């Protein structure tokens, strides 16, 4: 019973988070589904050296702009693996 409640809470949280994120992305892109990649490319080429101090644009973009995404993705992976292990364990107290 506790596992089912836990699963419902987790799925509800994921659904709410996804919905909020989708709405925020629509606000940031003014409702357009495609983000102008050439504008992003020009911004990165113009500002990476100035904002990051890195001569290597790829390293600058990764460390300055994308690092928090990678840390968040690793955290989500850890939480997911922990949840799968928790849910897949048999209840030893019921035996």
VOFI-659659 format. One line per 10 residues: for each residue z negated, x negated, y negated of C-alpha. Coordinates in pm, 1 decimal, padded with zeros to 6 digits. Each point is the difference from the previous one (the first is absolute). Last residue first. Layout:
<atoms>
Z,X,Y; ...
</atoms>
This chain:
<atoms>
-00527.2,-00689.7,01288.5; -00003.9,00154.5,-00349.3; -00168.8,-00303.5,-00159.8; 00283.6,-00230.4,00103.6; 00244.1,00179.3,-00227.9; 00329.2,-00163.2,00079.0; 00151.6,-00230.7,-00257.2; 00343.3,00106.8,-00126.4; -00126.4,00146.7,-00327.8; -00197.9,-00306.1,-00106.9
00272.6,-00245.1,00105.3; 00262.3,00203.6,-00185.1; -00221.4,00025.5,-00307.6; -00065.9,-00374.9,-00004.0; 00372.2,-00072.1,00030.7; 00075.4,00240.8,-00284.4; -00271.9,-00143.2,-00224.1; 00124.9,-00354.2,00060.0; 00363.4,00098.0,-00064.8; -00103.4,00180.0,-00319.2
-00185.8,-00311.6,-00114.7; 00301.5,-00219.9,00072.7; 00221.1,00237.8,-00199.3; -00245.5,-00007.5,-00292.2; -00001.5,-00382.0,00000.7; 00380.1,-00002.3,00006.7; 00024.6,00249.3,-00285.5; -00255.2,-00202.6,-00198.7; 00216.0,-00309.1,00043.4; 00321.1,00164.4,-00122.3
00009.6,-00066.5,-00375.7; -00155.9,-00338.4,-00061.3; 00012.8,-00179.2,00334.2; 00320.9,00152.5,00133.6; 00191.2,00004.0,-00327.8; -00100.4,-00354.8,-00085.2; 00082.3,-00127.9,00347.6; 00345.6,00158.5,-00014.3; 00060.2,-00124.5,-00356.1; -00082.3,-00362.8,00078.4
-00083.9,-00176.9,-00325.9; -00337.0,00175.3,-00004.1; -00187.7,00052.3,-00327.1; -00064.4,00359.2,00100.2; 00067.0,00204.4,-00313.7; 00245.7,-00230.2,-00181.4; 00180.0,-00120.4,00312.2; 00029.5,00353.1,00138.2; 00099.0,00166.1,-00328.9; 00379.3,-00019.0,-00038.1
00106.7,-00009.6,00363.9; -00256.8,00264.4,00095.8; 00100.4,00233.2,-00283.5; 00372.1,-00043.3,00067.6; -00050.6,00080.3,00368.7; -00203.4,00308.6,-00084.1; 00275.3,00124.8,-00231.5; 00260.1,-00072.7,00268.4; -00210.8,00193.9,00248.3; 00010.4,00324.8,-00195.8
-00242.3,00211.2,00200.6; 00168.0,00267.6,00204.3; -00175.1,00334.9,00054.5; 00002.7,00092.9,-00366.1; -00286.5,00226.7,-00106.3; -00098.3,-00208.8,-00301.6; -00041.0,-00308.7,00222.1; -00369.6,-00045.3,-00077.3; -00074.9,00372.9,00017.2; 00184.0,00037.2,00331.3
-00192.2,-00298.5,00138.2; -00327.0,00163.7,-00105.8; 00092.7,00322.9,00178.5; 00084.9,-00186.3,00319.3; -00327.1,-00192.9,-00015.5; -00202.7,00320.5,-00038.1; 00177.0,00157.4,00297.7; -00040.3,-00311.2,00216.6; -00370.4,-00024.6,-00082.2; -00053.7,00369.1,00078.5
00182.2,-00030.6,00332.8; -00183.6,-00319.6,00097.5; -00335.3,00157.1,-00083.0; 00085.0,00310.6,00200.3; 00102.1,-00214.0,00297.1; -00326.9,-00195.2,-00016.0; -00212.9,00315.0,-00033.4; 00181.0,00169.9,00289.7; -00041.8,-00310.1,00217.8; -00373.5,-00023.5,-00078.5
-00048.6,00368.9,00078.3; 00180.0,-00046.1,00332.2; -00204.5,-00309.7,00080.3; -00326.5,00179.0,-00077.9; 00088.0,00279.8,00240.9
</atoms>
